[in-house]
Amino acid sequence: MIKKKPSLNLAYALQTVQDNRNLYAAWAKDYESEFADQMDYVLPQKVAEIFVQIGGIGPVLDVGAGTGLAGQALLKLGIKSIDALDLSSAMLEVASNKKIYKNLFTADITQPIKTVNYTYQGIISSGTFTHGHVGPSAIENLLSIAQGGAYFALSVNKDHWLKKGFATQFKELNDKIDRLLLHEVLIYGDHSKVDHRNDLAIVVTFQKV
């Protein structure tokens, strides 16, 4: 159980899968008003824009979809065939009410993904590869549910990228991916109410061979 009010600092300090489930179960209904709006959380929009700019098309799987912020952005950019995957069923319940996603799946992407019934021509993720959440080893699991030639746009908190050795992981995937590019972006906009205004993410884009 979460005894403290959910917050970014609590999210960054998570240590286990169950910790994640507990936090987001408690946060789901207020996540957008108490976090995304107050923090001017622009990362989901930026990930969606970069995905489209590199030529990404549907069907797309939104990994770590949460309440559907990146899915909403994709839809506005003309991507209409979108599914959602998240560890938290509570967050997906909020997302389902927006009628963005055709299918919704719960899964721990640090493990082999067995609950997803499809393969995808595009995979995006915003805010999942970050402190207290998911490390670089999960990328192999995402490749397993992508079609050949699929486009990826995955955001990684920049500090997390450096601490967890994402660059090394991508070198090891060199024979499985192509067109690797790194895009450095701000996570929060100018109207953020908390002192994380200069926090950076790397949106890593590539194609599955």
PEZI-V550038 format. One record per pair of residues at least 24 apart in sequence whose ideal C-beta (glycine too) atoms are under 10 Angstrom apart, sorted by the first residue. I is the first residue (numbers start at 0). GAP is how many residues later the second one is. Records with the same first field share a line. If there is no record, write none. Layout:
I=GAP, GAP
This chain:
0=24, 25
1=24, 25
4=25, 29
5=24, 25, 28, 29
6=27, 28, 187
7=27, 30, 31, 33, 122, 123, 124, 180, 186, 188, 191
8=122, 123, 185, 187
9=122
10=24, 116, 119, 120, 121, 122
11=118, 119, 120, 121, 145, 147, 148
12=118, 119
13=116, 117, 118, 119
14=117
15=116
16=70, 91, 93, 94, 116
17=69
18=113
19=66, 67, 68, 88, 112, 113, 114
20=66, 67, 68, 69, 70, 85, 87
21=66, 68
22=65, 67, 109
23=42, 43, 62, 63, 64, 65, 66, 67, 68, 70
24=63, 64, 65, 66, 68
25=64
26=39, 40, 61, 63, 64, 67
27=38, 39, 58, 60, 61, 62, 63, 64, 65, 66, 67
28=38, 61, 62, 64, 65
29=64
30=35, 36, 38, 57, 59, 60, 63
31=34, 35, 36, 37, 62
34=31, 32, 159
35=30, 31, 33, 91, 152
36=154, 156
37=150, 153, 154, 155, 156
38=148, 149, 150, 152, 153, 154, 155, 157, 158, 160
39=146, 147, 148, 149, 150, 151, 152, 153, 154, 156, 157
40=28, 85, 86, 146, 147, 148, 151, 155
41=27, 31, 84, 143, 144, 145, 146, 147, 148, 149, 150
42=26, 27, 30, 83, 84, 87, 112, 114, 142, 143, 144, 145, 146, 156, 158, 160
43=24, 25, 26, 27, 28, 29, 30, 80, 81, 82, 83, 111, 143
44=24, 25, 27, 28, 29, 31, 32, 81, 140, 144
45=24, 27, 80, 107, 109, 137, 139, 140, 141, 143, 155, 157
46=26, 27, 77, 78, 79, 80, 106, 107, 108, 136, 138, 154, 156, 158
47=24, 25, 26, 27, 28, 29, 31, 76, 78, 105
48=24, 25, 27, 28, 104, 134, 136, 154
49=74, 103, 105, 131, 133, 135, 153, 154, 155
50=26, 28, 71, 72, 73, 75, 100, 101, 102, 103, 152, 154
51=25, 26, 27, 70, 72, 99, 101
52=24, 100, 130, 152
53=68, 97, 98, 99, 125, 127, 129, 149, 151, 152, 153
54=67, 96, 124, 150, 152
55=65, 66, 67, 68, 94, 95, 96, 97, 149, 151
56=24, 64, 65, 92, 93, 94
57=24, 25, 44, 62, 63, 64
58=24, 43, 44, 59, 60, 61, 62, 63, 64, 88, 91
59=24, 41, 60, 61, 62, 63, 64, 90, 91, 93
60=24, 40, 42, 44, 52, 55, 57, 58, 59, 60, 61, 62, 63, 64, 81, 84, 85, 89
61=24, 33, 38, 39, 42, 58, 60, 61, 62, 63, 64, 66
62=42, 44, 46, 50, 53, 57, 60, 61, 62, 63, 65, 66, 71, 75, 78, 79, 82, 89, 91
63=24, 27, 45, 60, 61, 62, 63, 64, 65, 66, 69, 70, 74, 90, 91
64=26, 27, 30, 35, 36, 39, 40, 59, 60, 61, 62, 63
65=25, 26, 28, 29, 60, 61, 62
66=24, 25, 26, 27, 28, 29, 30, 31
67=24, 26, 27, 28, 29, 30, 31, 32, 33, 36
68=26, 29, 31, 57, 58
69=30, 54, 55, 56, 57, 58, 83, 85
70=24, 27, 29, 30, 53, 55
71=26, 28
72=27, 51, 53
73=26, 48, 50
74=24, 25, 26
78=43, 45
80=39, 40, 41
81=38, 40, 42
82=33, 34, 35, 37, 40
84=24, 28, 30, 31, 35, 38, 40, 43, 57, 60
85=42
86=41, 46, 47
104=40
106=34, 38
107=26, 30, 33
108=24, 25, 28, 29, 30, 31, 32, 33, 36
109=24, 25, 27, 28, 31
110=27, 30
111=28, 29, 32, 33
112=25, 28, 29, 31, 32
113=27, 31
115=26, 28, 29
116=28
117=27, 29
118=25, 26, 27, 28, 29, 31, 89
119=25, 26, 27, 30, 31, 32, 88
120=25, 26, 27, 28, 29, 30, 87
121=24, 25, 28, 29, 30, 31
122=24, 27, 28, 29, 30, 31, 85
123=27, 28, 29, 30, 31, 79, 81
124=27, 28, 29, 30, 31, 78, 79
125=27, 28, 29, 61, 75, 77
126=28, 29, 30, 60, 74
127=26, 27, 28, 29
128=25, 26, 27, 28, 31, 32, 35, 37, 72, 73, 75
129=25, 26, 27, 28, 29, 30, 31, 34, 57, 69, 71
130=26, 28, 29, 32, 33
131=25, 28
132=24, 27
133=26, 30
134=25, 28, 29, 30, 31, 34
135=24, 25, 28, 29, 30, 31, 32, 33, 34, 36, 37
136=27, 28, 32, 35
137=31
138=27, 30, 31, 33, 34, 37, 38, 65, 67
139=29, 32, 33, 36
141=66
142=30, 33, 34, 63, 65, 66
143=64
145=30, 31, 61, 62
146=61
147=59, 60, 61
148=29, 58, 59, 60
149=27, 56, 57, 58, 59
150=28, 54, 55, 56, 57
151=25, 27, 28, 51, 52, 53, 54, 55, 56
152=28, 30, 50, 51, 52, 53
153=47, 48, 49, 50, 51, 52
154=28, 30, 32, 46, 47, 48, 49
155=26, 44, 45, 46, 47, 48
156=30, 42, 43, 44, 45
157=24, 26, 27, 29, 41, 42, 43, 44
158=40, 41, 42
159=41, 42
160=39, 40, 41, 43
161=40
165=36, 38
166=35, 37
169=34, 36
172=33, 35, 36
173=35
174=34
175=30, 32, 33
176=27, 28, 29, 30, 31, 32
177=28, 29, 30, 31
178=26, 27, 28, 30
179=24, 25, 26, 27
180=24, 25
181=24
